[in-house]
């Protein structure tokens, strides 16, 4: 008789390695799910390069709700993965967790959420976007000053990472509006200002600190203010909505 070991394999170890399809179900690797989540988070965070989002956070409530919904989807998906793994293990007589991936999901998600939170609240994307786009904005501002009549019908063009919907010239100030509807938010090159915030309220005396006549005047619900972002460039935003969305 040939010398053959005819002992049965232990009950918690499979007699042969599972197929690739079975291994995929047994591993419950969280990496594909994490790689699916990362672009979604980055896409939402990318919107915070815009002054209307970074300074006023119009998207904040929607992004919080979207984040909570995404966490629910992730939890449900991981639960289904675990249930499928347990089903396959039970059917093949495999000890629980024998082939389970050692990668973790929640710790990387926590890091991703912390990074996204920091980028949003520190307004890093807006500053980085402006830095990258500044040369194009300088050219657009110079062209507007050189051809003011054309600038009145200008805009509707890209300046770096930003789409400029409208251009306004007030003295030597050039305002590039980045919002399509209200013409309230954007960037302005304001030569000669000395302090922020900059504003222009018609009835105030010229001795008022921060008052600068070469800046868009407050009118109706447009209470535009400017805050320095780099050298003589300002972020133009609504102080009313920035404060209101902070407490309402």
Secondary structure as GFF3:
##gff-version 3
##sequence-region A 1 248
A	DSSP	alpha_helix	20	27	.	.	.	ID=ss1
A	DSSP	alpha_helix	31	46	.	.	.	ID=ss2
A	DSSP	three_ten_helix	47	49	.	.	.	ID=ss3
A	DSSP	alpha_helix	51	54	.	.	.	ID=ss4
A	DSSP	alpha_helix	60	92	.	.	.	ID=ss5
A	DSSP	alpha_helix	106	121	.	.	.	ID=ss6
A	DSSP	alpha_helix	124	146	.	.	.	ID=ss7
A	DSSP	alpha_helix	148	152	.	.	.	ID=ss8
A	DSSP	beta_strand	157	159	.	.	.	ID=ss9
A	DSSP	beta_strand	162	164	.	.	.	ID=ss10
A	DSSP	beta_strand	166	170	.	.	.	ID=ss11
A	DSSP	beta_strand	173	177	.	.	.	ID=ss12
A	DSSP	beta_strand	186	189	.	.	.	ID=ss13
A	DSSP	beta_strand	224	230	.	.	.	ID=ss14
A	DSSP	beta_strand	233	238	.	.	.	ID=ss15
A	DSSP	alpha_helix	239	247	.	.	.	ID=ss16
###
